[in-house]
Structures are given as structure tokens and as C-alpha cells.
Amino acid sequence: MYMLEGENMKSFKPMKRINGSIFILFITLICDMLIIITSICVNDYVLNVFLRIFLVMFNIYQLYYILQFATLNYQVGDGILRIISIFGLKQTKISFGDLENYTKKNGDISAIKLSGYGAKRFAIGRCVFNKIGIVNMNVTWNENIFYLKTKDEVYGISPLDCLGFENELTTAGIKSDDLIVENKKTQNLHKDNYFRIPFFLVSICIIIFIARPLYLYYDNLLPKSMPLSFNVKFQPAIMGTNEDFVIKQLEYGFLNMALFFCMYYAAHLNAKYYKKSAYKYIYISLAVIIIFLIIQQKIILKFS
């Protein structure tokens, strides 16, 4: 069903939009329980720092998509389709004049998820389909999915009143046809400052993380005895020589370097589909090395 929203606006509810929110909430509760239990059982300072930070960021991420599913709505009026969620804070406007054609499909959503949240029956975010290409999905159920093509993008929605929505498209002169999407060139991340700047920052941070303990060691600025691990209260659990401390820091540095390379190649793999989805990988690497730098600084200030 659709309702009138003023004189020229019609609102179309998505199909079974609460199902996606319940699914994400269920996943959130299970993961939160596992993280909390792990943090209680493992008496390690570094691991607990990462677990606490991950817990906060993970729940913010999950809440964002819970709200997106729960508040998603489609509005049609004045020749514009609006995809609205999070109480109007997130909006996508598509002019009917920009729509070239559409197709309607049913069945499981078989796609590669680039960003957002999705399963076989629902998806919000960017997905790559075998024949359609990259789609900006705002689909709450896998029945009567409309794929709407503009010159630059394809959008997926799932209105409950599919006949009423299709009538709006037909009235606007938009035809139903198979979507033909041209293959886009692979995005060059090296020329993109949103990727290039954090890339250099990660490189510099890793060099500092590795070089600093080496400098302090060879200049005899470290005590003979240094902590190698800590309990959750930041009290030394295992002590060793200053040489052992440097080796431990080098191990953390090389682990960050390995993570950096993995994130770098993951970013390039995603960039050939959707450049913005590639940014998150390099920023994850930046966040991790910054946390390690802060912990290293805290150790050096307290024990050297």
C-alpha cells in the first residue's frame, strides 16, 4: 500500500523491512557475548584494548544498519524517487528524468557484498551482480526487486506495493527492459588523496614503530629489564631484557606490516568494482598501527 504525503508525494513501504533489523540484532548480540567472554577470559592488555575498541566500533556499525533497515522508505513525487532512512538523515534522490529503464526480479540475492549488510534475502549497500554490475542496494526482501538504471548507477529497491510503484514508473515513461551495464575501468588509487594520504601515514607510522625501540636500545636509553606483556590493569606479566623488548616490538611492527600489505591488496581488489569501498581497508590498517604506537609510547614513558 502507499499513502499520500502531501499533494504530490506518495510513500511506498519496503517489504518486511524489520527482518533485516532482527537479523543484524541477532548477529550483534552473539558477537558482543563472544567478545565480552573473550575479554574476561584473556588477561592480556593489548588484546583487551583492541577488543574494547572493536566492540564500540562494531556496535556503532551494527546500529547504523539496524536503523537503516528499520526506517527505510521510498517516496515518489515531483518526478523524483527518494530513498530515505534513519529518520530522513540519509537520503538518495533519483530524478525520473535520469532513469533509463528498469527490470524486476525475484529470488535469492546472489552478489558480492562490497559495503553495507546483506544476505540472500535482503541487502543494503553496494553489491556486485554477475550481469547487472554494481548496484546500490536498498532491498529489504527478495521478492519483486526493482533494479533502476541511470546513466551512472543502478539502484535496487523492494516496495511492498510493487504494482503501484511500477505504475508510477510506467506513467513517467520509464520502460521495463534488461539492464545493460558497461564495464568500468579499474580505479587508480595511487592518484586518489583519500587513499594516498593514509597510505603514506601508515608507512611512516610503521617505520616509527620499528625504528624507535631500535634507536633507544642502541643509544642505551632503555633499562636492562623491560616488560614484555601486561595484564588488563597494565601491570607487567612477563619481564625480559631490553633486547627481548626490542624483539617483541619488532614482531608487532612486522605484524602491522603484514596487515598493511593485506589491506593494500584488498583495497585494490575492491577498487575495480567500487573505489569508495576500498578506502576502509587502508584506514583499518592506519587505525591499528596508531593504537600500537600509543601503547608503545605508554610503555616507554612508564618503564624507561
Backbone torsions as a table, in degrees:
resi	resn	phi	psi	omega
1	MET	NA	148.8	172.3
2	TYR	-125.7	153.6	-176.0
3	MET	-119.8	149.9	175.8
4	LEU	-74.6	132.1	176.6
5	GLU	-118.5	82.5	-172.2
6	GLY	83.2	-166.2	-172.8
7	GLU	-75.8	-39.3	-172.0
8	ASN	-114.5	6.7	-173.4
9	MET	-113.7	133.1	175.5
10	LYS	-121.5	139.5	-178.4
11	SER	-111.5	128.2	179.7
12	PHE	-113.0	120.6	178.1
13	LYS	-76.4	143.2	173.4
14	PRO	-73.8	161.2	178.6
15	MET	-79.1	129.4	169.6
16	LYS	45.5	47.3	-174.3
17	ARG	-67.7	-22.4	-179.2
18	ILE	-71.1	-23.0	-178.4
19	ASN	-60.5	-42.1	179.1
20	GLY	-63.6	-41.4	179.3
21	SER	-63.4	-41.3	179.7
22	ILE	-65.3	-41.3	179.2
23	PHE	-61.3	-47.8	-179.1
24	ILE	-65.8	-39.4	178.4
25	LEU	-61.8	-41.0	178.5
26	PHE	-62.4	-46.7	177.7
27	ILE	-60.8	-41.1	-179.4
28	THR	-61.6	-46.5	-178.4
29	LEU	-63.3	-42.2	179.0
30	ILE	-63.6	-47.8	-179.2
31	CYS	-64.5	-40.5	178.8
32	ASP	-61.5	-42.1	178.8
33	MET	-62.6	-44.0	179.8
34	LEU	-64.3	-41.4	179.9
35	ILE	-66.1	-44.1	-179.4
36	ILE	-65.0	-43.2	179.2
37	ILE	-63.3	-42.2	179.2
38	THR	-63.0	-42.6	-179.3
39	SER	-65.9	-30.2	177.9
40	ILE	-75.0	-40.4	-175.1
41	CYS	-78.5	-30.3	-175.8
42	VAL	-100.1	114.6	-177.3
43	ASN	-93.7	64.4	-178.3
44	ASP	-130.9	127.1	-174.1
45	TYR	-64.5	-50.6	-176.7
46	VAL	-60.7	-47.3	-179.7
47	LEU	-62.4	-41.2	-179.2
48	ASN	-67.8	-33.0	175.5
49	VAL	-61.5	-47.3	-179.5
50	PHE	-67.4	-36.7	178.6
51	LEU	-64.6	-41.9	-179.7
52	ARG	-66.8	-43.0	178.5
53	ILE	-64.9	-44.1	179.0
54	PHE	-62.2	-39.4	-179.8
55	LEU	-60.0	-44.3	-179.5
56	VAL	-66.2	-50.2	-177.7
57	MET	-65.0	-39.6	179.8
58	PHE	-62.3	-43.6	-178.3
59	ASN	-70.8	-33.3	174.5
60	ILE	-64.1	-44.2	178.6
61	TYR	-61.1	-46.7	-179.0
62	GLN	-64.8	-42.6	179.9
63	LEU	-61.8	-38.4	179.6
64	TYR	-57.8	-45.1	-177.7
65	TYR	-81.2	-27.3	171.8
66	ILE	-60.5	-46.4	179.7
67	LEU	-67.2	-37.2	178.8
68	GLN	-61.2	-46.7	178.3
69	PHE	-64.0	-46.3	-172.7
70	ALA	-68.7	-27.4	-174.4
71	THR	-111.4	3.5	-176.3
72	LEU	-61.8	138.1	178.7
73	ASN	-153.4	151.9	176.9
74	TYR	-116.3	133.8	178.3
75	GLN	-126.6	138.9	179.8
76	VAL	-124.0	129.6	177.7
77	GLY	178.0	147.6	179.5
78	ASP	55.3	35.3	177.5
79	GLY	72.0	21.1	-177.9
80	ILE	-132.1	137.4	170.6
81	LEU	-100.2	125.2	177.6
82	ARG	-111.6	126.9	173.4
83	ILE	-103.3	110.5	-169.2
84	ILE	-117.7	138.8	175.0
85	SER	-152.9	173.6	-178.9
86	ILE	50.4	51.7	174.4
87	PHE	56.9	35.6	176.8
88	GLY	88.7	-4.6	-179.8
89	LEU	-71.9	-27.8	177.9
90	LYS	-115.3	120.5	-178.8
91	GLN	-138.3	141.3	171.6
92	THR	-123.6	125.2	-179.0
93	LYS	-109.6	128.4	179.5
94	ILE	-125.2	117.9	178.1
95	SER	-74.9	134.4	176.2
96	PHE	-60.1	-28.0	178.4
97	GLY	-67.4	-22.1	178.9
98	ASP	-89.6	-13.5	-179.0
99	LEU	-75.7	126.3	-179.6
100	GLU	-89.4	-46.3	177.0
101	ASN	-167.6	178.1	179.9
102	TYR	-145.3	162.3	171.3
103	THR	-139.0	153.8	-177.6
104	LYS	-120.0	131.5	-176.9
105	LYS	-135.1	159.8	174.8
106	ASN	-129.5	162.2	175.2
107	GLY	109.0	175.8	-177.2
108	ASP	-57.7	143.8	178.7
109	ILE	-86.0	101.1	-179.3
110	SER	-101.5	99.6	-175.7
111	ALA	-155.5	162.2	173.6
112	ILE	-88.7	123.6	-179.4
113	LYS	-82.5	118.5	177.3
114	LEU	-92.4	-36.8	179.5
115	SER	-155.2	163.1	178.4
116	GLY	85.9	-150.9	-174.7
117	TYR	-135.6	139.4	-179.9
118	GLY	-166.8	161.0	174.8
119	ALA	-145.8	-166.2	-178.6
120	LYS	-70.1	-23.9	-174.7
121	ARG	-104.9	-13.0	-179.7
122	PHE	-156.1	159.4	179.6
123	ALA	-163.7	133.6	171.2
124	ILE	-129.1	123.7	-177.4
125	GLY	128.6	-164.9	-178.7
126	ARG	-93.0	131.8	178.1
127	CYS	-132.9	152.2	176.5
128	VAL	-110.9	120.5	177.9
129	PHE	-103.8	152.2	-174.8
130	ASN	-59.0	-46.5	-175.1
131	LYS	-104.6	-28.0	-175.6
132	ILE	-86.0	-31.2	-176.4
133	GLY	96.8	-147.6	-179.0
134	ILE	-81.5	130.4	-178.7
135	VAL	-127.2	133.6	172.5
136	ASN	-83.5	98.4	-171.2
137	MET	-87.4	132.1	171.1
138	ASN	-135.9	57.2	-170.1
139	VAL	-112.6	123.7	-178.1
140	THR	-100.7	-11.0	177.4
141	TRP	-158.5	153.2	-170.9
142	ASN	-93.5	32.1	174.2
143	GLU	-117.3	135.8	178.3
144	ASN	51.7	54.0	177.0
145	ILE	-81.4	126.7	175.9
146	PHE	-96.4	124.0	172.7
147	TYR	-103.9	114.1	-174.2
148	LEU	-107.3	123.7	-175.4
149	LYS	-106.1	127.4	167.6
150	THR	-107.0	-176.0	180.0
151	LYS	-63.3	-36.5	-172.4
152	ASP	-106.1	-17.1	-170.9
153	GLU	-153.6	161.2	174.3
154	VAL	-120.2	134.4	-179.2
155	TYR	-116.8	143.4	176.1
156	GLY	-118.2	128.6	177.5
157	ILE	-137.8	163.8	-178.0
158	SER	-140.1	75.0	-179.8
159	PRO	-69.9	143.3	178.0
160	LEU	-63.7	-47.5	176.6
161	ASP	-87.0	77.6	-175.1
162	CYS	-67.7	-34.0	-180.0
163	LEU	-68.4	-41.9	177.8
164	GLY	-64.3	-41.0	179.6
165	PHE	-67.8	-41.2	179.5
166	GLU	-64.6	-33.7	177.1
167	ASN	-64.3	-36.2	176.6
168	GLU	-63.0	-41.0	178.7
169	LEU	-66.1	-43.4	-179.4
170	THR	-64.1	-42.2	179.0
171	THR	-61.7	-34.5	179.9
172	ALA	-80.8	0.2	177.2
173	GLY	81.1	20.2	179.6
174	ILE	-92.8	125.6	-172.7
175	LYS	-93.9	150.3	173.5
176	SER	-86.9	126.5	-177.7
177	ASP	-160.7	162.0	174.6
178	ASP	-64.9	137.5	-179.1
179	LEU	-81.1	131.6	175.4
180	ILE	-117.9	112.7	-176.3
181	VAL	-112.2	127.7	178.3
182	GLU	-74.4	142.6	176.6
183	ASN	-70.0	129.2	179.7
184	LYS	-90.8	151.6	178.4
185	LYS	-70.0	149.5	176.7
186	THR	-61.8	132.7	-178.4
187	GLN	-74.1	136.1	179.3
188	ASN	-91.3	105.2	-176.0
189	LEU	-73.0	-24.7	-176.5
190	HIS	-65.1	-21.2	179.3
191	LYS	-97.7	3.3	-177.0
192	ASP	-102.8	117.2	-177.4
193	ASN	-64.9	-27.5	177.8
194	TYR	-65.9	-21.6	175.4
195	PHE	-102.5	-41.0	-173.3
196	ARG	-66.1	-42.8	-177.9
197	ILE	-63.6	-51.9	177.0
198	PRO	-63.7	-28.7	176.7
199	PHE	-60.5	-48.0	179.2
200	PHE	-68.5	-35.2	178.2
201	LEU	-63.5	-42.6	177.6
202	VAL	-62.8	-44.0	179.9
203	SER	-59.4	-46.1	-179.6
204	ILE	-65.3	-43.1	-178.9
205	CYS	-63.0	-40.2	178.9
206	ILE	-65.8	-41.3	178.0
207	ILE	-61.5	-44.7	178.9
208	ILE	-62.9	-43.3	-178.0
209	PHE	-61.3	-39.3	-179.0
210	ILE	-80.0	-40.1	-173.0
211	ALA	-75.5	-33.7	-173.9
212	ARG	-61.4	-52.5	179.0
213	PRO	-63.0	-32.9	176.4
214	LEU	-64.7	-43.2	178.3
215	TYR	-62.0	-46.3	-179.3
216	LEU	-63.7	-36.6	-178.6
217	TYR	-68.9	-49.2	-175.7
218	TYR	-74.2	-16.7	174.1
219	ASP	-96.7	9.6	178.5
220	ASN	55.9	40.4	179.3
221	LEU	-99.8	1.2	177.7
222	LEU	-105.0	142.3	174.7
223	PRO	-62.3	159.3	179.8
224	LYS	-62.9	-32.8	-179.6
225	SER	-113.7	130.8	-178.7
226	MET	-137.3	145.3	177.8
227	PRO	-71.5	142.3	179.3
228	LEU	-105.5	-26.5	175.9
229	SER	-149.7	163.0	-173.7
230	PHE	-135.0	153.6	170.9
231	ASN	-83.7	-179.0	-174.6
232	VAL	-65.6	-19.1	178.5
233	LYS	-90.9	11.3	-178.5
234	PHE	61.1	38.6	173.5
235	GLN	-105.3	137.3	-178.2
236	PRO	-56.7	128.5	177.1
237	ALA	-100.4	-36.4	178.1
238	ILE	-133.4	129.8	177.5
239	MET	-105.9	152.9	177.4
240	GLY	-154.0	-174.1	177.4
241	THR	-77.4	167.9	177.3
242	ASN	-64.0	-29.4	175.8
243	GLU	-66.7	-41.0	176.1
244	ASP	-61.0	-39.8	179.3
245	PHE	-61.7	-44.9	-179.9
246	VAL	-63.0	-42.8	178.8
247	ILE	-61.4	-40.6	178.7
248	LYS	-62.5	-43.0	179.2
249	GLN	-67.0	-36.2	176.4
250	LEU	-64.4	-38.2	177.6
251	GLU	-61.5	-45.0	176.6
252	TYR	-62.0	-39.3	179.4
253	GLY	-63.3	-44.3	179.6
254	PHE	-69.4	-32.0	174.3
255	LEU	-63.5	-42.1	177.1
256	ASN	-65.2	-36.1	177.4
257	MET	-64.7	-41.7	178.1
258	ALA	-64.2	-42.3	177.1
259	LEU	-62.0	-41.4	179.7
260	PHE	-58.8	-47.1	179.3
261	PHE	-63.8	-40.6	178.8
262	CYS	-63.2	-45.0	179.6
263	MET	-66.2	-35.7	179.4
264	TYR	-62.0	-48.0	-178.5
265	TYR	-73.2	-32.8	175.4
266	ALA	-64.2	-38.7	178.1
267	ALA	-62.6	-42.9	-179.4
268	HIS	-68.4	-34.5	176.7
269	LEU	-65.0	-39.4	179.7
270	ASN	-75.0	-29.2	-175.8
271	ALA	-63.1	-27.2	-179.3
272	LYS	-72.2	-14.9	175.3
273	TYR	-100.8	-53.3	-175.6
274	TYR	-153.0	112.7	-169.8
275	LYS	-61.8	-41.5	-175.0
276	LYS	-64.5	-28.0	178.6
277	SER	-71.4	-14.8	-179.6
278	ALA	-80.2	-23.2	-176.3
279	TYR	-60.8	-38.0	-172.2
280	LYS	-59.4	-31.3	-176.7
281	TYR	-67.1	-44.5	-178.6
282	ILE	-71.0	-31.4	178.5
283	TYR	-73.6	-29.9	173.9
284	ILE	-63.0	-45.7	178.6
285	SER	-61.7	-39.7	178.5
286	LEU	-64.2	-43.9	-179.9
287	ALA	-62.3	-41.4	-178.3
288	VAL	-64.6	-46.8	-177.7
289	ILE	-68.5	-32.9	176.7
290	ILE	-64.4	-41.7	177.9
291	ILE	-62.5	-43.1	178.2
292	PHE	-63.7	-38.4	178.2
293	LEU	-63.5	-41.8	179.2
294	ILE	-63.6	-43.5	178.8
295	ILE	-64.6	-43.2	178.2
296	GLN	-60.4	-43.8	178.9
297	GLN	-62.1	-40.5	179.6
298	LYS	-62.8	-40.8	179.3
299	ILE	-66.2	-45.4	-176.9
300	ILE	-65.6	-41.8	-179.8
301	LEU	-65.6	-36.5	-175.4
302	LYS	-83.3	-33.0	-169.9
303	PHE	-116.1	-3.9	-179.9
304	SER	-106.4	NA	NA
